[in-house]
């Protein structure tokens, strides 16, 4: 029997480098939630703000506690991804003022225009609107210290691509906070099962695949969760 062939050291080095070069996340060419963002092509921002910021909404009732869970302070640049009508963008801006910035990231231009209008009315000068796409937050590399995603993760059609863009935009040691709906029988409203793609366990798995490290969960609400991650 002939002995197995010996490969030169350069072969093994090449193999190692090729493995290291493999993508951190799976390729994702098809939307996981087709048409989930169809209602947001050209909404009435004023009308939507009344719905998003109504007093009986869980995240509105717990807004101050959620902001506190983000642990913001001057010197931190923040991305409010899926900022909507600016419910959290505006208080975030106050927390990091005067020199740090809040990026209001949105795929819906009328929402960005509404945020710009309300910030101007309230004298808020450290908010910058960013028109994103379904696959990218469109933020510069290492431009943020905190990324916040509230009631928006389930609107990510291409979560792996979006998470990769957020990871790239975040500085080392940066933090990611996600607020979204529980997807559990006996806890979640019925509409959640037809609208929210992933349960909390799946979200944590997807985010950790993107390179983030799970830190903890903040117990604030019954039908929604607050989970925190870090980029090490």
Secondary structure, 3 states (H helix, E strand, C coil): CCCCCCCCHHHHHHHHHHHHCCCCCCCCCCCCCCCCCHHHCCCCHHHHHHHHCCCCCHHHHCHHHHHHHCCCCCCCCEEEECCCCCCCHHHHHHHHCCCCCEEEEECCHHHHHHHHHHHHHCCCCCEEEEECECCECCCCCCCEEEEEEECCHHHCCCHHHHHHHHHHHEEEEEEEEEEEECCCCCCCCHHHHHHCCCCHHHHHHHHHHCCCEEEEEECCCCCEEEEEEECC
